[in-house]
Amino acid sequence: MHSQQKRSWRKPPTPESHTDSPDQAEQTVAFDVCAMWGEYPDPVVVVQGADMPSLLLAGWEDDCPPHWSLAGRLRGKRAWPPTPLWMETQRKIDASLCLFIATQWFLMGGLPLVRTRKWWADPGAFITARAVLAGALAMMPVIDHLSRAPASIAILAWFWWFGLLVWKTLQFVWRRRTIVS
């Protein structure tokens, strides 16, 4: 990558002060935002933990959203500083995230994967409890950093829920296959 050099009206530096040795050449260093890890604020981590499937579909607050996500399809890579068109597209992504979240919780609550007497054994109730706890902790400025623990547990519970979903789907397909045969 070549960078454009700005013209300077100052006197050029002497060779001794410019480089340590005559073999050194000017090098350009480029940083890729997609290859770096970003630090998210605590409220964003709570949303990530509580609404992982919706977050993955929307690509919300992702610096480099996957091309298949809504953010990847609507705006591609992040542009900085944001333009008015970029901000309008971000509002559409935010509204879609809200719609995805409502649909996700409706489906998870309306179609429970397990029926149990213990409320915490149901993945949907467990994820909801972790999300409420993480949200409450994130609203308290003194201890807001503690909200990351229940949010992380909620993310693990989502994997539990996905595992149950795959298991129940395979059971359903197996039963249908054996009944038809």
Backbone hydrogen bonds, N-H to C=O, Kabsch-Sander energy under -0.5 kcal/mol:
donor,donor_aa,acceptor,acceptor_aa,energy
18,H,14,T,-1.6
19,T,15,P,-1.7
24,Q,21,S,-1.2
30,A,28,T,-0.5
33,V,31,F,-0.6
35,A,32,D,-1.1
36,M,33,V,-1.0
40,Y,38,G,-0.6
45,V,41,P,-1.8
46,V,42,D,-2.0
47,V,43,P,-2.0
48,Q,44,V,-2.5
49,G,45,V,-2.2
50,A,46,V,-2.6
51,D,47,V,-2.2
52,M,49,G,-0.5
55,L,51,D,-2.6
56,L,52,M,-2.4
57,L,53,P,-2.0
58,A,54,S,-2.5
59,G,55,L,-2.7
60,W,55,L,-0.7
62,D,59,G,-1.4
63,D,61,E,-0.5
69,S,66,P,-1.4
70,L,57,L,-2.6
71,A,58,A,-1.9
73,R,69,S,-2.1
74,L,70,L,-2.4
75,R,71,A,-2.6
76,G,71,A,-1.1
78,R,63,D,-1.1
87,M,83,T,-2.4
88,E,84,P,-2.1
89,T,85,L,-2.2
90,Q,86,W,-2.3
91,R,87,M,-1.8
92,K,88,E,-1.5
93,I,89,T,-2.0
94,D,90,Q,-2.5
95,A,91,R,-2.4
96,S,92,K,-2.3
97,L,93,I,-2.3
98,C,94,D,-2.0
99,L,95,A,-1.9
100,F,96,S,-2.9
101,I,97,L,-2.7
102,A,98,C,-2.2
103,T,99,L,-2.3
104,Q,100,F,-2.8
105,W,101,I,-2.4
106,F,102,A,-2.0
107,L,103,T,-2.6
108,M,104,Q,-2.5
109,G,105,W,-2.3
110,G,106,F,-2.5
111,L,107,L,-1.9
116,T,114,V,-0.6
119,W,117,R,-0.6
121,A,118,K,-1.3
122,D,119,W,-1.1
126,F,122,D,-2.4
127,I,123,P,-2.8
128,T,124,G,-2.1
129,A,125,A,-2.5
130,R,126,F,-2.3
131,A,127,I,-2.5
132,V,128,T,-2.5
133,L,129,A,-2.3
134,A,130,R,-2.7
135,G,131,A,-2.6
136,A,132,V,-2.4
137,L,133,L,-2.3
138,A,134,A,-2.2
139,M,135,G,-1.0
140,M,137,L,-1.2
143,I,140,M,-0.7
144,D,140,M,-0.6
146,L,143,I,-1.7
147,S,144,D,-1.5
148,R,145,H,-1.0
149,A,146,L,-1.0
151,A,147,S,-1.6
152,S,148,R,-2.2
153,I,149,A,-2.1
154,A,150,P,-2.0
155,I,151,A,-1.8
156,L,152,S,-2.0
157,A,153,I,-2.2
158,W,154,A,-1.8
159,F,155,I,-1.5
160,W,156,L,-1.7
161,W,157,A,-2.6
162,F,158,W,-2.8
163,G,159,F,-2.4
164,L,160,W,-2.3
165,L,161,W,-2.4
166,V,162,F,-2.5
167,W,163,G,-2.5
168,K,164,L,-3.0
169,T,165,L,-2.1
170,L,166,V,-2.5
171,Q,167,W,-2.4
172,F,168,K,-2.4
173,V,169,T,-2.5
174,W,170,L,-2.5
175,R,171,Q,-2.5
176,R,172,F,-2.3
177,R,173,V,-2.3
178,T,174,W,-2.4
179,I,175,R,-2.1
180,V,176,R,-2.0
181,S,177,R,-1.7
